[in-house]
Amino acid sequence: MAHPKFRLQTDFVPEDGEILAEEPGVYKFVFDNTHSKLRSKTVKYYIDVKTDLRKC
């Protein structure tokens, strides 16, 4: 698990961050808005996959 499930309170302020995948494998990204019944959300994301940096 790269990051445990959590709820993010942004109060209409953009939120960003990054996670470094230190182990090879399959990673699943889940964006869940089920807790917000009355407001829709727009999720913009960018996932950058790089080769093994130790070989560079």
C-alpha positions as CSV (number, residue, x, y, z in Angstrom):
1,M,0.0,0.0,0.0
2,A,1.5,3.3,-1.1
3,H,-0.9,5.4,0.9
4,P,-3.8,4.5,3.2
5,K,-7.3,5.6,2.4
6,F,-8.1,9.0,3.9
7,R,-10.6,11.9,3.5
8,L,-9.2,15.3,2.5
9,Q,-10.9,18.5,3.6
10,T,-9.8,21.2,1.1
11,D,-12.4,23.9,1.7
12,F,-12.4,24.8,-2.0
13,V,-8.6,25.1,-2.0
14,P,-6.6,23.0,-4.6
15,E,-4.6,20.2,-3.0
16,D,-1.6,18.5,-4.5
17,G,1.1,16.1,-3.5
18,E,3.2,13.2,-4.7
19,I,3.9,9.6,-3.8
20,L,7.1,7.9,-4.7
21,A,6.6,4.2,-5.6
22,E,9.8,2.6,-4.1
23,E,8.9,-1.0,-4.9
24,P,8.1,-2.4,-8.4
25,G,4.5,-3.6,-8.8
26,V,1.0,-2.6,-9.8
27,Y,-0.3,0.5,-8.2
28,K,-4.0,1.4,-8.1
29,F,-5.2,5.0,-7.9
30,V,-8.7,5.4,-6.4
31,F,-10.6,8.8,-6.3
32,D,-13.8,8.4,-4.3
33,N,-16.5,11.1,-3.8
34,T,-19.2,9.0,-2.2
35,H,-19.0,11.0,1.1
36,S,-20.2,14.2,-0.8
37,K,-23.8,13.6,-1.8
38,L,-24.7,17.2,-2.7
39,R,-21.6,18.5,-4.3
40,S,-19.8,17.3,-7.4
41,K,-16.0,17.5,-7.7
42,T,-13.6,17.9,-10.6
43,V,-10.5,15.8,-10.2
44,K,-7.5,16.7,-12.3
45,Y,-4.5,14.4,-12.0
46,Y,-1.2,13.6,-13.6
47,I,0.6,10.3,-13.2
48,D,4.2,10.2,-14.4
49,V,5.8,6.8,-14.8
50,K,9.6,6.7,-15.0
51,T,12.0,3.9,-15.6
52,D,14.4,2.7,-12.9
53,L,16.4,5.8,-12.0
54,R,19.2,3.6,-10.6
55,K,20.1,2.6,-14.2
56,C,20.6,6.2,-15.3
